[in-house]
Amino acid sequence: MLAEEFPPEDSATADALTYADLTTGADGTPTTVEARLGDIYDRYPLGHVVYESIRRAEPALIATVRRVEARLAAARPR
């Protein structure tokens, strides 16, 4: 299994990469995480490994985006 060979990385860098992927549309334009996930679900049929993997990971993916948004908000000058 892939996860046994390569354990998930838990870092701010991994969060930032996930954030970038999930807030950029397939055409390269900015989007929301909800719209990006919807796009993925539209492109892959129910039962497809991509669809099912994203569906299972959705709560964690959204949590990652929110975590990065909070970091970005905290870093903005006041």
FIGURO-709138 format. One record per residue: residue number from 1; residue in one letter; x, y, z of N, C-alpha, C, O in turn. Coordinates in steps of 0.02 Angstrom, whole numbers. Each point is the difference from the previous one (the first is absolute). Layout:
N
<rec><nr>NUM</nr><rest>A</rest><n_c1>X</n_c1><n_c2>Y</n_c2><n_c3>Z</n_c3><ca_c1>X</ca_c1><ca_c2>Y</ca_c2><ca_c3>Z</ca_c3><c_c1>X</c_c1><c_c2>Y</c_c2><c_c3>Z</c_c3><o_c1>X</o_c1><o_c2>Y</o_c2><o_c3>Z</o_c3></rec>
...
END
This chain:
78
<rec><nr>1</nr><rest>M</rest><n_c1>42</n_c1><n_c2>-59</n_c2><n_c3>0</n_c3><ca_c1>-42</ca_c1><ca_c2>59</ca_c2><ca_c3>0</ca_c3><c_c1>44</c_c1><c_c2>62</c_c2><c_c3>0</c_c3><o_c1>51</o_c1><o_c2>3</o_c2><o_c3>34</o_c3></rec>
<rec><nr>2</nr><rest>L</rest><n_c1>-70</n_c1><n_c2>46</n_c2><n_c3>-72</n_c3><ca_c1>39</ca_c1><ca_c2>61</ca_c2><ca_c3>-8</ca_c3><c_c1>11</c_c1><c_c2>36</c_c2><c_c3>67</c_c3><o_c1>54</o_c1><o_c2>25</o_c2><o_c3>13</o_c3></rec>
<rec><nr>3</nr><rest>A</rest><n_c1>-106</n_c1><n_c2>-21</n_c2><n_c3>28</n_c3><ca_c1>5</ca_c1><ca_c2>35</ca_c2><ca_c3>64</ca_c3><c_c1>50</c_c1><c_c2>-32</c_c2><c_c3>47</c_c3><o_c1>28</o_c1><o_c2>33</o_c2><o_c3>43</o_c3></rec>
<rec><nr>4</nr><rest>E</rest><n_c1>-16</n_c1><n_c2>-98</n_c2><n_c3>-50</n_c3><ca_c1>49</ca_c1><ca_c2>-34</ca_c2><ca_c3>42</ca_c3><c_c1>70</c_c1><c_c2>17</c_c2><c_c3>-21</c_c3><o_c1>45</o_c1><o_c2>6</o_c2><o_c3>41</o_c3></rec>
<rec><nr>5</nr><rest>E</rest><n_c1>-35</n_c1><n_c2>2</n_c2><n_c3>-107</n_c3><ca_c1>66</ca_c1><ca_c2>16</ca_c2><ca_c3>-25</ca_c3><c_c1>17</c_c1><c_c2>74</c_c2><c_c3>8</c_c3><o_c1>57</o_c1><o_c2>18</o_c2><o_c3>13</o_c3></rec>
<rec><nr>6</nr><rest>F</rest><n_c1>-108</n_c1><n_c2>25</n_c2><n_c3>-22</n_c3><ca_c1>9</ca_c1><ca_c2>72</ca_c2><ca_c3>5</ca_c3><c_c1>-51</c_c1><c_c2>29</c_c2><c_c3>49</c_c3><o_c1>-56</o_c1><o_c2>17</o_c2><o_c3>-21</o_c3></rec>
<rec><nr>7</nr><rest>P</rest><n_c1>73</n_c1><n_c2>-12</n_c2><n_c3>84</n_c3><ca_c1>-48</ca_c1><ca_c2>27</ca_c2><ca_c3>49</ca_c3><c_c1>-16</c_c1><c_c2>73</c_c2><c_c3>-17</c_c3><o_c1>41</o_c1><o_c2>36</o_c2><o_c3>-26</o_c3></rec>
<rec><nr>8</nr><rest>P</rest><n_c1>-102</n_c1><n_c2>-15</n_c2><n_c3>42</n_c3><ca_c1>-20</ca_c1><ca_c2>69</ca_c2><ca_c3>-14</ca_c3><c_c1>44</c_c1><c_c2>50</c_c2><c_c3>38</c_c3><o_c1>18</o_c1><o_c2>-11</o_c2><o_c3>58</o_c3></rec>
<rec><nr>9</nr><rest>E</rest><n_c1>-2</n_c1><n_c2>65</n_c2><n_c3>-91</n_c3><ca_c1>39</ca_c1><ca_c2>53</ca_c2><ca_c3>33</ca_c3><c_c1>-49</c_c1><c_c2>48</c_c2><c_c3>34</c_c3><o_c1>-50</o_c1><o_c2>20</o_c2><o_c3>-29</o_c3></rec>
<rec><nr>10</nr><rest>D</rest><n_c1>65</n_c1><n_c2>-4</n_c2><n_c3>90</n_c3><ca_c1>-41</ca_c1><ca_c2>47</ca_c2><ca_c3>39</ca_c3><c_c1>42</c_c1><c_c2>63</c_c2><c_c3>12</c_c3><o_c1>37</o_c1><o_c2>4</o_c2><o_c3>49</o_c3></rec>
<rec><nr>11</nr><rest>S</rest><n_c1>-43</n_c1><n_c2>44</n_c2><n_c3>-95</n_c3><ca_c1>40</ca_c1><ca_c2>61</ca_c2><ca_c3>6</ca_c3><c_c1>-36</c_c1><c_c2>59</c_c2><c_c3>-31</c_c3><o_c1>-49</o_c1><o_c2>-9</o_c2><o_c3>-38</o_c3></rec>
<rec><nr>12</nr><rest>A</rest><n_c1>72</n_c1><n_c2>69</n_c2><n_c3>53</n_c3><ca_c1>-28</ca_c1><ca_c2>60</ca_c2><ca_c3>-30</ca_c3><c_c1>12</c_c1><c_c2>0</c_c2><c_c3>-75</c_c3><o_c1>-41</o_c1><o_c2>25</o_c2><o_c3>-38</o_c3></rec>
<rec><nr>13</nr><rest>T</rest><n_c1>96</n_c1><n_c2>-54</n_c2><n_c3>16</n_c3><ca_c1>15</ca_c1><ca_c2>-4</ca_c2><ca_c3>-72</ca_c3><c_c1>-50</c_c1><c_c2>-45</c_c2><c_c3>-35</c_c3><o_c1>-26</o_c1><o_c2>18</o_c2><o_c3>-53</o_c3></rec>
<rec><nr>14</nr><rest>A</rest><n_c1>12</n_c1><n_c2>-75</n_c2><n_c3>81</n_c3><ca_c1>-50</ca_c1><ca_c2>-46</ca_c2><ca_c3>-30</ca_c3><c_c1>-68</c_c1><c_c2>34</c_c2><c_c3>-1</c_c3><o_c1>-37</o_c1><o_c2>-6</o_c2><o_c3>-49</o_c3></rec>
<rec><nr>15</nr><rest>D</rest><n_c1>19</n_c1><n_c2>41</n_c2><n_c3>102</n_c3><ca_c1>-63</ca_c1><ca_c2>37</ca_c2><ca_c3>2</ca_c3><c_c1>-3</c_c1><c_c2>52</c_c2><c_c3>-56</c_c3><o_c1>-51</o_c1><o_c2>6</o_c2><o_c3>-34</o_c3></rec>
<rec><nr>16</nr><rest>A</rest><n_c1>106</n_c1><n_c2>31</n_c2><n_c3>24</n_c3><ca_c1>2</ca_c1><ca_c2>52</ca_c2><ca_c3>-51</ca_c3><c_c1>-8</c_c1><c_c2>-30</c_c2><c_c3>-70</c_c3><o_c1>-35</o_c1><o_c2>29</o_c2><o_c3>-42</o_c3></rec>
<rec><nr>17</nr><rest>L</rest><n_c1>65</n_c1><n_c2>-86</n_c2><n_c3>29</n_c3><ca_c1>-7</ca_c1><ca_c2>-32</ca_c2><ca_c3>-65</ca_c3><c_c1>-71</c_c1><c_c2>-24</c_c2><c_c3>-12</c_c3><o_c1>-27</o_c1><o_c2>8</o_c2><o_c3>-55</o_c3></rec>
<rec><nr>18</nr><rest>T</rest><n_c1>-4</n_c1><n_c2>-36</n_c2><n_c3>107</n_c3><ca_c1>-70</ca_c1><ca_c2>-21</ca_c2><ca_c3>-6</ca_c3><c_c1>-45</c_c1><c_c2>60</c_c2><c_c3>-11</c_c3><o_c1>-45</o_c1><o_c2>-3</o_c2><o_c3>-42</o_c3></rec>
<rec><nr>19</nr><rest>Y</rest><n_c1>58</n_c1><n_c2>57</n_c2><n_c3>78</n_c3><ca_c1>-39</ca_c1><ca_c2>61</ca_c2><ca_c3>-8</ca_c3><c_c1>5</c_c1><c_c2>26</c_c2><c_c3>-72</c_c3><o_c1>-50</o_c1><o_c2>17</o_c2><o_c3>-31</o_c3></rec>
<rec><nr>20</nr><rest>A</rest><n_c1>111</n_c1><n_c2>-15</n_c2><n_c3>5</n_c3><ca_c1>10</ca_c1><ca_c2>25</ca_c2><ca_c3>-69</ca_c3><c_c1>-39</c_c1><c_c2>-44</c_c2><c_c3>-50</c_c3><o_c1>-31</o_c1><o_c2>27</o_c2><o_c3>-46</o_c3></rec>
<rec><nr>21</nr><rest>D</rest><n_c1>33</n_c1><n_c2>-91</n_c2><n_c3>55</n_c3><ca_c1>-35</ca_c1><ca_c2>-45</ca_c2><ca_c3>-45</ca_c3><c_c1>-75</c_c1><c_c2>8</c_c2><c_c3>4</c_c3><o_c1>-35</o_c1><o_c2>-1</o_c2><o_c3>-51</o_c3></rec>
<rec><nr>22</nr><rest>L</rest><n_c1>9</n_c1><n_c2>10</n_c2><n_c3>111</n_c3><ca_c1>-72</ca_c1><ca_c2>2</ca_c2><ca_c3>10</ca_c3><c_c1>-31</c_c1><c_c2>69</c_c2><c_c3>-7</c_c3><o_c1>-61</o_c1><o_c2>7</o_c2><o_c3>4</o_c3></rec>
<rec><nr>23</nr><rest>T</rest><n_c1>101</n_c1><n_c2>44</n_c2><n_c3>-14</n_c3><ca_c1>-28</ca_c1><ca_c2>66</ca_c2><ca_c3>-11</ca_c3><c_c1>19</c_c1><c_c2>28</c_c2><c_c3>-68</c_c3><o_c1>-5</o_c1><o_c2>60</o_c2><o_c3>-13</o_c3></rec>
<rec><nr>24</nr><rest>T</rest><n_c1>27</n_c1><n_c2>-105</n_c2><n_c3>-31</n_c3><ca_c1>16</ca_c1><ca_c2>17</ca_c2><ca_c3>-69</ca_c3><c_c1>-40</c_c1><c_c2>-47</c_c2><c_c3>-45</c_c3><o_c1>5</o_c1><o_c2>-61</o_c2><o_c3>6</o_c3></rec>
<rec><nr>25</nr><rest>G</rest><n_c1>-45</n_c1><n_c2>90</n_c2><n_c3>-50</n_c3><ca_c1>-41</ca_c1><ca_c2>-41</ca_c2><ca_c3>-45</ca_c3><c_c1>42</c_c1><c_c2>-36</c_c2><c_c3>-52</c_c3><o_c1>59</o_c1><o_c2>13</o_c2><o_c3>-8</o_c3></rec>
<rec><nr>26</nr><rest>A</rest><n_c1>-91</n_c1><n_c2>-58</n_c2><n_c3>-27</n_c3><ca_c1>34</ca_c1><ca_c2>-39</ca_c2><ca_c3>-52</ca_c3><c_c1>28</c_c1><c_c2>45</c_c2><c_c3>-55</c_c3><o_c1>48</o_c1><o_c2>-19</o_c2><o_c3>-34</o_c3></rec>
<rec><nr>27</nr><rest>D</rest><n_c1>-77</n_c1><n_c2>79</n_c2><n_c3>26</n_c3><ca_c1>24</ca_c1><ca_c2>47</ca_c2><ca_c3>-51</ca_c3><c_c1>51</c_c1><c_c2>51</c_c2><c_c3>28</c_c3><o_c1>21</o_c1><o_c2>45</o_c2><o_c3>-35</o_c3></rec>
<rec><nr>28</nr><rest>G</rest><n_c1>-2</n_c1><n_c2>-54</n_c2><n_c3>99</n_c3><ca_c1>50</ca_c1><ca_c2>43</ca_c2><ca_c3>30</ca_c3><c_c1>-27</c_c1><c_c2>62</c_c2><c_c3>35</c_c3><o_c1>39</o_c1><o_c2>39</o_c2><o_c3>27</o_c3></rec>
<rec><nr>29</nr><rest>T</rest><n_c1>-104</n_c1><n_c2>-30</n_c2><n_c3>-27</n_c3><ca_c1>-30</ca_c1><ca_c2>59</ca_c2><ca_c3>33</ca_c3><c_c1>-14</c_c1><c_c2>-15</c_c2><c_c3>74</c_c3><o_c1>-12</o_c1><o_c2>-58</o_c2><o_c3>18</o_c3></rec>
<rec><nr>30</nr><rest>P</rest><n_c1>12</n_c1><n_c2>109</n_c2><n_c3>24</n_c3><ca_c1>-17</ca_c1><ca_c2>-10</ca_c2><ca_c3>70</ca_c3><c_c1>-72</c_c1><c_c2>-26</c_c2><c_c3>7</c_c3><o_c1>-44</o_c1><o_c2>19</o_c2><o_c3>-38</o_c3></rec>
<rec><nr>31</nr><rest>T</rest><n_c1>33</n_c1><n_c2>-61</n_c2><n_c3>88</n_c3><ca_c1>-66</ca_c1><ca_c2>-28</ca_c2><ca_c3>13</ca_c3><c_c1>-6</c_c1><c_c2>-16</c_c2><c_c3>74</c_c3><o_c1>49</o_c1><o_c2>5</o_c2><o_c3>37</o_c3></rec>
<rec><nr>32</nr><rest>T</rest><n_c1>-108</n_c1><n_c2>-23</n_c2><n_c3>-16</n_c3><ca_c1>-9</ca_c1><ca_c2>-22</ca_c2><ca_c3>69</ca_c3><c_c1>12</c_c1><c_c2>-75</c_c2><c_c3>4</c_c3><o_c1>-4</o_c1><o_c2>-36</o_c2><o_c3>-50</o_c3></rec>
<rec><nr>33</nr><rest>V</rest><n_c1>18</n_c1><n_c2>13</n_c2><n_c3>110</n_c3><ca_c1>10</ca_c1><ca_c2>-72</ca_c2><ca_c3>9</ca_c3><c_c1>-63</c_c1><c_c2>-38</c_c2><c_c3>-17</c_c3><o_c1>3</o_c1><o_c2>-55</o_c2><o_c3>-28</o_c3></rec>
<rec><nr>34</nr><rest>E</rest><n_c1>-61</n_c1><n_c2>83</n_c2><n_c3>44</n_c3><ca_c1>-63</ca_c1><ca_c2>-34</ca_c2><ca_c3>-15</ca_c3><c_c1>-10</c_c1><c_c2>-6</c_c2><c_c3>-76</c_c3><o_c1>-22</o_c1><o_c2>-53</o_c2><o_c3>-24</o_c3></rec>
<rec><nr>35</nr><rest>A</rest><n_c1>37</n_c1><n_c2>106</n_c2><n_c3>-13</n_c3><ca_c1>-7</ca_c1><ca_c2>-3</ca_c2><ca_c3>-73</ca_c3><c_c1>50</c_c1><c_c2>-48</c_c2><c_c3>-30</c_c3><o_c1>-15</o_c1><o_c2>-36</o_c2><o_c3>-47</o_c3></rec>
<rec><nr>36</nr><rest>R</rest><n_c1>76</n_c1><n_c2>35</n_c2><n_c3>74</n_c3><ca_c1>52</ca_c1><ca_c2>-45</ca_c2><ca_c3>-26</ca_c3><c_c1>-20</c_c1><c_c2>-73</c_c2><c_c3>11</c_c3><o_c1>7</o_c1><o_c2>-42</o_c2><o_c3>-45</o_c3></rec>
<rec><nr>37</nr><rest>L</rest><n_c1>-32</n_c1><n_c2>27</n_c2><n_c3>104</n_c3><ca_c1>-22</ca_c1><ca_c2>-69</ca_c2><ca_c3>13</ca_c3><c_c1>-59</c_c1><c_c2>-18</c_c2><c_c3>-46</c_c3><o_c1>-3</o_c1><o_c2>-55</o_c2><o_c3>-26</o_c3></rec>
<rec><nr>38</nr><rest>G</rest><n_c1>-43</n_c1><n_c2>102</n_c2><n_c3>17</n_c3><ca_c1>-56</ca_c1><ca_c2>-12</ca_c2><ca_c3>-46</ca_c3><c_c1>24</c_c1><c_c2>-14</c_c2><c_c3>-70</c_c3><o_c1>-28</o_c1><o_c2>-44</o_c2><o_c3>-34</o_c3></rec>
<rec><nr>39</nr><rest>D</rest><n_c1>79</n_c1><n_c2>80</n_c2><n_c3>12</n_c3><ca_c1>29</ca_c1><ca_c2>-12</ca_c2><ca_c3>-67</ca_c3><c_c1>28</c_c1><c_c2>-70</c_c2><c_c3>-5</c_c3><o_c1>-9</o_c1><o_c2>-35</o_c2><o_c3>-50</o_c3></rec>
<rec><nr>40</nr><rest>I</rest><n_c1>43</n_c1><n_c2>13</n_c2><n_c3>102</n_c3><ca_c1>29</ca_c1><ca_c2>-68</ca_c2><ca_c3>0</ca_c3><c_c1>-57</c_c1><c_c2>-51</c_c2><c_c3>-3</c_c3><o_c1>4</o_c1><o_c2>-48</o_c2><o_c3>-39</o_c3></rec>
<rec><nr>41</nr><rest>Y</rest><n_c1>-56</n_c1><n_c2>57</n_c2><n_c3>78</n_c3><ca_c1>-56</ca_c1><ca_c2>-46</ca_c2><ca_c3>0</ca_c3><c_c1>-35</c_c1><c_c2>0</c_c2><c_c3>-68</c_c3><o_c1>-25</o_c1><o_c2>-52</o_c2><o_c3>-22</o_c3></rec>
<rec><nr>42</nr><rest>D</rest><n_c1>23</n_c1><n_c2>109</n_c2><n_c3>-11</n_c3><ca_c1>-31</ca_c1><ca_c2>3</ca_c2><ca_c3>-67</ca_c3><c_c1>42</c_c1><c_c2>-36</c_c2><c_c3>-53</c_c3><o_c1>-28</o_c1><o_c2>-28</o_c2><o_c3>-47</o_c3></rec>
<rec><nr>43</nr><rest>R</rest><n_c1>93</n_c1><n_c2>29</n_c2><n_c3>55</n_c3><ca_c1>44</ca_c1><ca_c2>-30</ca_c2><ca_c3>-51</ca_c3><c_c1>8</c_c1><c_c2>-76</c_c2><c_c3>7</c_c3><o_c1>16</o_c1><o_c2>-34</o_c2><o_c3>-49</o_c3></rec>
<rec><nr>44</nr><rest>Y</rest><n_c1>-26</n_c1><n_c2>9</n_c2><n_c3>108</n_c3><ca_c1>9</ca_c1><ca_c2>-72</ca_c2><ca_c3>12</ca_c3><c_c1>-66</c_c1><c_c2>-32</c_c2><c_c3>21</c_c3><o_c1>-36</o_c1><o_c2>29</o_c2><o_c3>40</o_c3></rec>
<rec><nr>45</nr><rest>P</rest><n_c1>21</n_c1><n_c2>-87</n_c2><n_c3>-67</n_c3><ca_c1>-63</ca_c1><ca_c2>-32</ca_c2><ca_c3>18</ca_c3><c_c1>2</c_c1><c_c2>-31</c_c2><c_c3>70</c_c3><o_c1>53</o_c1><o_c2>-20</o_c2><o_c3>25</o_c3></rec>
<rec><nr>46</nr><rest>L</rest><n_c1>-111</n_c1><n_c2>16</n_c2><n_c3>6</n_c3><ca_c1>-7</ca_c1><ca_c2>-35</ca_c2><ca_c3>63</ca_c3><c_c1>31</c_c1><c_c2>-69</c_c2><c_c3>-6</c_c3><o_c1>-14</o_c1><o_c2>-35</o_c2><o_c3>-49</o_c3></rec>
<rec><nr>47</nr><rest>G</rest><n_c1>54</n_c1><n_c2>16</n_c2><n_c3>96</n_c3><ca_c1>33</ca_c1><ca_c2>-65</ca_c2><ca_c3>-2</ca_c3><c_c1>71</c_c1><c_c2>3</c_c2><c_c3>-26</c_c3><o_c1>39</o_c1><o_c2>-46</o_c2><o_c3>13</o_c3></rec>
<rec><nr>48</nr><rest>H</rest><n_c1>-21</n_c1><n_c2>99</n_c2><n_c3>-49</n_c3><ca_c1>68</ca_c1><ca_c2>8</ca_c2><ca_c3>-24</ca_c3><c_c1>46</c_c1><c_c2>11</c_c2><c_c3>60</c_c3><o_c1>-20</o_c1><o_c2>31</o_c2><o_c3>49</o_c3></rec>
<rec><nr>49</nr><rest>V</rest><n_c1>81</n_c1><n_c2>-56</n_c2><n_c3>-53</n_c3><ca_c1>47</ca_c1><ca_c2>5</ca_c2><ca_c3>56</ca_c3><c_c1>12</c_c1><c_c2>73</c_c2><c_c3>20</c_c3><o_c1>6</o_c1><o_c2>14</o_c2><o_c3>60</o_c3></rec>
<rec><nr>50</nr><rest>V</rest><n_c1>-2</n_c1><n_c2>32</n_c2><n_c3>-107</n_c3><ca_c1>10</ca_c1><ca_c2>70</ca_c2><ca_c3>17</ca_c3><c_c1>-61</c_c1><c_c2>27</c_c2><c_c3>37</c_c3><o_c1>8</o_c1><o_c2>32</o_c2><o_c3>53</o_c3></rec>
<rec><nr>51</nr><rest>Y</rest><n_c1>-67</n_c1><n_c2>-44</n_c2><n_c3>-79</n_c3><ca_c1>-62</ca_c1><ca_c2>23</ca_c2><ca_c3>32</ca_c3><c_c1>-4</c_c1><c_c2>-26</c_c2><c_c3>72</c_c3><o_c1>-11</o_c1><o_c2>38</o_c2><o_c3>47</o_c3></rec>
<rec><nr>52</nr><rest>E</rest><n_c1>21</n_c1><n_c2>-103</n_c2><n_c3>-39</n_c3><ca_c1>-7</ca_c1><ca_c2>-30</ca_c2><ca_c3>66</ca_c3><c_c1>54</c_c1><c_c2>23</c_c2><c_c3>48</c_c3><o_c1>-13</o_c1><o_c2>10</o_c2><o_c3>59</o_c3></rec>
<rec><nr>53</nr><rest>S</rest><n_c1>74</n_c1><n_c2>-1</n_c2><n_c3>-83</n_c3><ca_c1>55</ca_c1><ca_c2>23</ca_c2><ca_c3>43</ca_c3><c_c1>-13</c_c1><c_c2>71</c_c2><c_c3>24</c_c3><o_c1>10</o_c1><o_c2>15</o_c2><o_c3>59</o_c3></rec>
<rec><nr>54</nr><rest>I</rest><n_c1>-32</n_c1><n_c2>28</n_c2><n_c3>-104</n_c3><ca_c1>-14</ca_c1><ca_c2>69</ca_c2><ca_c3>19</ca_c3><c_c1>-60</c_c1><c_c2>3</c_c2><c_c3>48</c_c3><o_c1>1</o_c1><o_c2>38</o_c2><o_c3>48</o_c3></rec>
<rec><nr>55</nr><rest>R</rest><n_c1>-51</n_c1><n_c2>-78</n_c2><n_c3>-62</n_c3><ca_c1>-59</ca_c1><ca_c2>-1</ca_c2><ca_c3>44</ca_c3><c_c1>19</c_c1><c_c2>-20</c_c2><c_c3>71</c_c3><o_c1>-22</o_c1><o_c2>31</o_c2><o_c3>48</o_c3></rec>
<rec><nr>56</nr><rest>R</rest><n_c1>64</n_c1><n_c2>-82</n_c2><n_c3>-42</n_c3><ca_c1>22</ca_c1><ca_c2>-21</ca_c2><ca_c3>67</ca_c3><c_c1>44</c_c1><c_c2>52</c_c2><c_c3>34</c_c3><o_c1>-3</o_c1><o_c2>10</o_c2><o_c3>61</o_c3></rec>
<rec><nr>57</nr><rest>A</rest><n_c1>43</n_c1><n_c2>24</n_c2><n_c3>-101</n_c3><ca_c1>47</ca_c1><ca_c2>49</ca_c2><ca_c3>28</ca_c3><c_c1>-30</c_c1><c_c2>70</c_c2><c_c3>8</c_c3><o_c1>32</o_c1><o_c2>44</o_c2><o_c3>29</o_c3></rec>
<rec><nr>58</nr><rest>E</rest><n_c1>-92</n_c1><n_c2>-34</n_c2><n_c3>-55</n_c3><ca_c1>-29</ca_c1><ca_c2>68</ca_c2><ca_c3>-2</ca_c3><c_c1>2</c_c1><c_c2>37</c_c2><c_c3>67</c_c3><o_c1>22</o_c1><o_c2>58</o_c2><o_c3>0</o_c3></rec>
<rec><nr>59</nr><rest>P</rest><n_c1>-43</n_c1><n_c2>-87</n_c2><n_c3>56</n_c3><ca_c1>3</ca_c1><ca_c2>39</ca_c2><ca_c3>62</ca_c3><c_c1>72</c_c1><c_c2>22</c_c2><c_c3>18</c_c3><o_c1>10</o_c1><o_c2>57</o_c2><o_c3>22</o_c3></rec>
<rec><nr>60</nr><rest>A</rest><n_c1>38</n_c1><n_c2>-100</n_c2><n_c3>-32</n_c3><ca_c1>69</ca_c1><ca_c2>18</ca_c2><ca_c3>15</ca_c3><c_c1>27</c_c1><c_c2>52</c_c2><c_c3>-50</c_c3><o_c1>38</o_c1><o_c2>45</o_c2><o_c3>20</o_c3></rec>
<rec><nr>61</nr><rest>L</rest><n_c1>-58</n_c1><n_c2>-50</n_c2><n_c3>-83</n_c3><ca_c1>22</ca_c1><ca_c2>49</ca_c2><ca_c3>-49</ca_c3><c_c1>-28</c_c1><c_c2>69</c_c2><c_c3>15</c_c3><o_c1>36</o_c1><o_c2>50</o_c2><o_c3>-3</o_c3></rec>
<rec><nr>62</nr><rest>I</rest><n_c1>-100</n_c1><n_c2>-47</n_c2><n_c3>20</n_c3><ca_c1>-30</ca_c1><ca_c2>65</ca_c2><ca_c3>17</ca_c3><c_c1>32</c_c1><c_c2>28</c_c2><c_c3>64</c_c3><o_c1>12</o_c1><o_c2>60</o_c2><o_c3>4</o_c3></rec>
<rec><nr>63</nr><rest>A</rest><n_c1>1</n_c1><n_c2>-103</n_c2><n_c3>45</n_c3><ca_c1>32</ca_c1><ca_c2>22</ca_c2><ca_c3>61</ca_c3><c_c1>70</c_c1><c_c2>29</c_c2><c_c3>-14</c_c3><o_c1>20</o_c1><o_c2>49</o_c2><o_c3>30</o_c3></rec>
<rec><nr>64</nr><rest>T</rest><n_c1>16</n_c1><n_c2>-80</n_c2><n_c3>-77</n_c3><ca_c1>66</ca_c1><ca_c2>25</ca_c2><ca_c3>-18</ca_c3><c_c1>-5</c_c1><c_c2>70</c_c2><c_c3>-31</c_c3><o_c1>38</o_c1><o_c2>44</o_c2><o_c3>17</o_c3></rec>
<rec><nr>65</nr><rest>V</rest><n_c1>-86</n_c1><n_c2>-35</n_c2><n_c3>-63</n_c3><ca_c1>-9</ca_c1><ca_c2>66</ca_c2><ca_c3>-31</ca_c3><c_c1>-17</c_c1><c_c2>52</c_c2><c_c3>53</c_c3><o_c1>27</o_c1><o_c2>55</o_c2><o_c3>-1</o_c3></rec>
<rec><nr>66</nr><rest>R</rest><n_c1>-71</n_c1><n_c2>-72</n_c2><n_c3>47</n_c3><ca_c1>-19</ca_c1><ca_c2>48</ca_c2><ca_c3>53</ca_c3><c_c1>60</c_c1><c_c2>16</c_c2><c_c3>45</c_c3><o_c1>7</o_c1><o_c2>57</o_c2><o_c3>22</o_c3></rec>
<rec><nr>67</nr><rest>R</rest><n_c1>35</n_c1><n_c2>-106</n_c2><n_c3>-8</n_c3><ca_c1>59</ca_c1><ca_c2>11</ca_c2><ca_c3>41</ca_c3><c_c1>47</c_c1><c_c2>50</c_c2><c_c3>-34</c_c3><o_c1>27</o_c1><o_c2>45</o_c2><o_c3>32</o_c3></rec>
<rec><nr>68</nr><rest>V</rest><n_c1>-16</n_c1><n_c2>-54</n_c2><n_c3>-97</n_c3><ca_c1>44</ca_c1><ca_c2>46</ca_c2><ca_c3>-37</ca_c3><c_c1>-32</c_c1><c_c2>69</c_c2><c_c3>-3</c_c3><o_c1>35</o_c1><o_c2>51</o_c2><o_c3>7</o_c3></rec>
<rec><nr>69</nr><rest>E</rest><n_c1>-100</n_c1><n_c2>-47</n_c2><n_c3>-19</n_c3><ca_c1>-33</ca_c1><ca_c2>65</ca_c2><ca_c3>0</ca_c3><c_c1>9</c_c1><c_c2>36</c_c2><c_c3>66</c_c3><o_c1>11</o_c1><o_c2>61</o_c2><o_c3>2</o_c3></rec>
<rec><nr>70</nr><rest>A</rest><n_c1>-15</n_c1><n_c2>-98</n_c2><n_c3>53</n_c3><ca_c1>10</ca_c1><ca_c2>30</ca_c2><ca_c3>66</ca_c3><c_c1>72</c_c1><c_c2>25</c_c2><c_c3>8</c_c3><o_c1>12</o_c1><o_c2>53</o_c2><o_c3>28</o_c3></rec>
<rec><nr>71</nr><rest>R</rest><n_c1>37</n_c1><n_c2>-92</n_c2><n_c3>-52</n_c3><ca_c1>70</ca_c1><ca_c2>21</ca_c2><ca_c3>3</ca_c3><c_c1>10</c_c1><c_c2>64</c_c2><c_c3>-41</c_c3><o_c1>35</o_c1><o_c2>46</o_c2><o_c3>22</o_c3></rec>
<rec><nr>72</nr><rest>L</rest><n_c1>-64</n_c1><n_c2>-44</n_c2><n_c3>-81</n_c3><ca_c1>7</ca_c1><ca_c2>58</ca_c2><ca_c3>-44</ca_c3><c_c1>-31</c_c1><c_c2>62</c_c2><c_c3>33</c_c3><o_c1>28</o_c1><o_c2>54</o_c2><o_c3>-3</o_c3></rec>
<rec><nr>73</nr><rest>A</rest><n_c1>-87</n_c1><n_c2>-63</n_c2><n_c3>33</n_c3><ca_c1>-34</ca_c1><ca_c2>56</ca_c2><ca_c3>32</ca_c3><c_c1>42</c_c1><c_c2>26</c_c2><c_c3>59</c_c3><o_c1>4</o_c1><o_c2>60</o_c2><o_c3>11</o_c3></rec>
<rec><nr>74</nr><rest>A</rest><n_c1>25</n_c1><n_c2>-105</n_c2><n_c3>27</n_c3><ca_c1>41</ca_c1><ca_c2>19</ca_c2><ca_c3>58</ca_c3><c_c1>64</c_c1><c_c2>37</c_c2><c_c3>-22</c_c3><o_c1>26</o_c1><o_c2>40</o_c2><o_c3>38</o_c3></rec>
<rec><nr>75</nr><rest>A</rest><n_c1>-2</n_c1><n_c2>-55</n_c2><n_c3>-97</n_c3><ca_c1>62</ca_c1><ca_c2>30</ca_c2><ca_c3>-24</ca_c3><c_c1>-11</c_c1><c_c2>68</c_c2><c_c3>-33</c_c3><o_c1>49</o_c1><o_c2>37</o_c2><o_c3>-11</o_c3></rec>
<rec><nr>76</nr><rest>R</rest><n_c1>-111</n_c1><n_c2>-19</n_c2><n_c3>-4</n_c3><ca_c1>-14</ca_c1><ca_c2>66</ca_c2><ca_c3>-31</ca_c3><c_c1>15</c_c1><c_c2>56</c_c2><c_c3>48</c_c3><o_c1>-18</o_c1><o_c2>-3</o_c2><o_c3>59</o_c3></rec>
<rec><nr>77</nr><rest>P</rest><n_c1>50</n_c1><n_c2>55</n_c2><n_c3>-85</n_c3><ca_c1>11</ca_c1><ca_c2>58</ca_c2><ca_c3>44</ca_c3><c_c1>-67</c_c1><c_c2>32</c_c2><c_c3>20</c_c3><o_c1>-47</o_c1><o_c2>0</o_c2><o_c3>-38</o_c3></rec>
<rec><nr>78</nr><rest>R</rest><n_c1>45</n_c1><n_c2>26</n_c2><n_c3>97</n_c3><ca_c1>-62</ca_c1><ca_c2>30</ca_c2><ca_c3>25</ca_c3><c_c1>1</c_c1><c_c2>75</c_c2><c_c3>-8</c_c3><o_c1>-48</o_c1><o_c2>34</o_c2><o_c3>19</o_c3></rec>
END
